[in-house]
Amino acid sequence: MNGMLLRSMEENMPLEVIYLSKKNEISQRKMIIRGVKGNDVYAFCLLRNKMRTFKLENILSARPDKPKRVS
């Protein structure tokens, strides 16, 4: 997973992330990773349109975000 976070940061690539919130709720977000320091992941959250900090240990999965199809 660290490779995926690094790739997002280097390529400015959005990720779809599933993580466990502070309230022990599963949440899904789209984000672009801006940095990783220790156990903290700094990312621009595309849902909230602002920088957020996520705990690495609470990220359950991460994959490249699929672009929306235009018909």
TIDOBA-108190 format. One record per residue: z, x, y of N, C-alpha, C in turn; residue in one letter. Coordinates in steps of 0.1 Angstrom, whole numbers, padded with zeros to 4 digits. Example, Ala and Ser with C-alpha at 12.3 -4.5 7.8 and 13.67 -1.06 7.14 Angstrom:
TIDOBA-108190
+-------+-------+-------+-------+-------+-------+-------+-------+-------+------+
:    nz :    nx :    ny :   caz :   cax :   cay :    cz :    cx :    cy : resn :
+-------+-------+-------+-------+-------+-------+-------+-------+-------+------+
:  0078 :  0132 : -0057 :  0078 :  0123 : -0045 :  0078 :  0132 : -0033 :    A :
:  0071 :  0128 : -0022 :  0071 :  0137 : -0011 :  0079 :  0129 :  0000 :    S :
+-------+-------+-------+-------+-------+-------+-------+-------+-------+------+
//
This chain:
TIDOBA-108190
+-------+-------+-------+-------+-------+-------+-------+-------+-------+------+
:    nz :    nx :    ny :   caz :   cax :   cay :    cz :    cx :    cy : resn :
+-------+-------+-------+-------+-------+-------+-------+-------+-------+------+
:  0000 :  0008 : -0012 :  0000 :  0000 :  0000 :  0000 :  0009 :  0013 :    M :
:  0007 :  0020 :  0012 :  0007 :  0029 :  0024 : -0007 :  0033 :  0028 :    N :
: -0016 :  0035 :  0018 : -0030 :  0038 :  0022 : -0037 :  0027 :  0029 :    G :
: -0034 :  0015 :  0026 : -0040 :  0003 :  0033 : -0035 :  0002 :  0047 :    M :
: -0022 :  0005 :  0049 : -0016 :  0005 :  0062 : -0022 :  0016 :  0071 :    L :
: -0024 :  0028 :  0065 : -0030 :  0039 :  0072 : -0044 :  0036 :  0076 :    L :
: -0052 :  0030 :  0067 : -0066 :  0026 :  0070 : -0067 :  0016 :  0081 :    R :
: -0058 :  0006 :  0081 : -0058 : -0003 :  0092 : -0055 :  0003 :  0105 :    S :
: -0046 :  0013 :  0105 : -0043 :  0020 :  0118 : -0055 :  0029 :  0122 :    M :
: -0061 :  0036 :  0113 : -0072 :  0045 :  0116 : -0085 :  0038 :  0120 :    E :
: -0088 :  0027 :  0114 : -0100 :  0020 :  0116 : -0099 :  0007 :  0125 :    E :
: -0087 :  0005 :  0130 : -0084 : -0007 :  0138 : -0088 : -0020 :  0130 :    N :
: -0085 : -0020 :  0117 : -0089 : -0030 :  0107 : -0078 : -0040 :  0106 :    M :
: -0081 : -0053 :  0108 : -0071 : -0063 :  0105 : -0067 : -0064 :  0091 :    P :
: -0054 : -0067 :  0088 : -0049 : -0069 :  0074 : -0043 : -0083 :  0073 :    L :
: -0044 : -0088 :  0062 : -0037 : -0101 :  0058 : -0024 : -0096 :  0051 :    E :
: -0013 : -0099 :  0056 :  0000 : -0094 :  0050 :  0009 : -0106 :  0046 :    V :
:  0015 : -0104 :  0035 :  0025 : -0114 :  0030 :  0038 : -0106 :  0030 :    I :
:  0048 : -0111 :  0037 :  0061 : -0104 :  0038 :  0073 : -0114 :  0037 :    Y :
:  0084 : -0108 :  0035 :  0097 : -0116 :  0035 :  0104 : -0114 :  0048 :    L :
:  0106 : -0126 :  0055 :  0112 : -0126 :  0068 :  0127 : -0123 :  0067 :    S :
:  0133 : -0121 :  0079 :  0147 : -0119 :  0080 :  0155 : -0131 :  0074 :    K :
:  0149 : -0143 :  0074 :  0155 : -0155 :  0069 :  0152 : -0157 :  0054 :    K :
:  0147 : -0146 :  0048 :  0143 : -0147 :  0034 :  0132 : -0157 :  0031 :    N :
:  0124 : -0159 :  0040 :  0112 : -0168 :  0038 :  0100 : -0160 :  0037 :    E :
:  0091 : -0165 :  0029 :  0078 : -0158 :  0027 :  0069 : -0162 :  0038 :    I :
:  0062 : -0153 :  0045 :  0054 : -0155 :  0056 :  0041 : -0148 :  0054 :    S :
:  0030 : -0153 :  0060 :  0017 : -0147 :  0059 :  0012 : -0144 :  0074 :    Q :
:  0008 : -0132 :  0076 :  0003 : -0129 :  0090 : -0009 : -0120 :  0089 :    R :
: -0017 : -0121 :  0100 : -0028 : -0112 :  0102 : -0024 : -0102 :  0112 :    K :
: -0026 : -0089 :  0110 : -0021 : -0079 :  0119 : -0030 : -0067 :  0118 :    M :
: -0029 : -0059 :  0129 : -0035 : -0045 :  0129 : -0024 : -0035 :  0131 :    I :
: -0023 : -0026 :  0122 : -0012 : -0016 :  0122 : -0014 : -0006 :  0133 :    I :
: -0004 : -0004 :  0141 : -0004 :  0006 :  0152 :  0004 :  0018 :  0149 :    R :
:  0013 :  0017 :  0140 :  0021 :  0029 :  0136 :  0031 :  0026 :  0125 :    G :
:  0035 :  0037 :  0119 :  0046 :  0036 :  0108 :  0055 :  0047 :  0111 :    V :
:  0068 :  0044 :  0112 :  0078 :  0054 :  0114 :  0090 :  0051 :  0105 :    K :
:  0092 :  0059 :  0095 :  0103 :  0056 :  0085 :  0100 :  0043 :  0078 :    G :
:  0109 :  0034 :  0079 :  0108 :  0021 :  0073 :  0102 :  0010 :  0082 :    N :
:  0099 :  0014 :  0094 :  0094 :  0004 :  0104 :  0079 :  0005 :  0105 :    D :
:  0072 : -0007 :  0105 :  0058 : -0008 :  0106 :  0056 : -0015 :  0120 :    V :
:  0049 : -0009 :  0129 :  0046 : -0014 :  0142 :  0031 : -0020 :  0141 :    Y :
:  0030 : -0032 :  0144 :  0017 : -0039 :  0143 :  0015 : -0049 :  0154 :    A :
:  0002 : -0051 :  0157 : -0002 : -0061 :  0167 : -0004 : -0074 :  0158 :    F :
:  0004 : -0084 :  0160 :  0003 : -0096 :  0152 : -0007 : -0105 :  0158 :    C :
: -0018 : -0109 :  0151 : -0028 : -0117 :  0156 : -0024 : -0132 :  0157 :    L :
: -0014 : -0136 :  0151 : -0008 : -0150 :  0152 : -0001 : -0151 :  0165 :    L :
:  0008 : -0142 :  0168 :  0017 : -0142 :  0180 :  0010 : -0136 :  0192 :    R :
:  0000 : -0128 :  0190 : -0007 : -0121 :  0200 :  0002 : -0111 :  0208 :    N :
:  0010 : -0104 :  0200 :  0019 : -0094 :  0206 :  0023 : -0084 :  0195 :    K :
:  0029 : -0073 :  0200 :  0034 : -0063 :  0191 :  0046 : -0068 :  0184 :    M :
:  0047 : -0065 :  0171 :  0059 : -0068 :  0163 :  0063 : -0057 :  0154 :    R :
:  0075 : -0056 :  0150 :  0080 : -0046 :  0141 :  0084 : -0053 :  0127 :    T :
:  0078 : -0047 :  0117 :  0081 : -0053 :  0103 :  0087 : -0042 :  0095 :    F :
:  0096 : -0045 :  0086 :  0102 : -0036 :  0077 :  0093 : -0034 :  0065 :    K :
:  0090 : -0021 :  0062 :  0081 : -0017 :  0052 :  0085 : -0023 :  0038 :    L :
:  0098 : -0023 :  0036 :  0103 : -0028 :  0023 :  0101 : -0043 :  0021 :    E :
:  0099 : -0050 :  0032 :  0097 : -0065 :  0032 :  0082 : -0069 :  0031 :    N :
:  0073 : -0060 :  0032 :  0059 : -0063 :  0030 :  0056 : -0063 :  0015 :    I :
:  0052 : -0075 :  0011 :  0050 : -0078 : -0003 :  0036 : -0075 : -0008 :    L :
:  0026 : -0077 :  0001 :  0012 : -0074 : -0002 :  0005 : -0072 :  0011 :    S :
: -0006 : -0065 :  0011 : -0015 : -0063 :  0022 : -0029 : -0061 :  0017 :    A :
: -0038 : -0067 :  0024 : -0053 : -0066 :  0020 : -0061 : -0067 :  0033 :    R :
: -0073 : -0062 :  0032 : -0082 : -0063 :  0044 : -0084 : -0078 :  0047 :    P :
: -0084 : -0082 :  0059 : -0086 : -0096 :  0063 : -0101 : -0099 :  0061 :    D :
: -0104 : -0110 :  0055 : -0118 : -0114 :  0054 : -0123 : -0120 :  0067 :    K :
: -0135 : -0115 :  0071 : -0140 : -0121 :  0083 : -0145 : -0136 :  0081 :    P :
: -0143 : -0144 :  0091 : -0147 : -0158 :  0090 : -0162 : -0159 :  0089 :    K :
: -0167 : -0168 :  0081 : -0182 : -0170 :  0080 : -0187 : -0179 :  0091 :    R :
: -0198 : -0175 :  0097 : -0204 : -0183 :  0107 : -0217 : -0189 :  0101 :    V :
: -0218 : -0202 :  0102 : -0229 : -0209 :  0096 : -0239 : -0214 :  0106 :    S :
+-------+-------+-------+-------+-------+-------+-------+-------+-------+------+
//
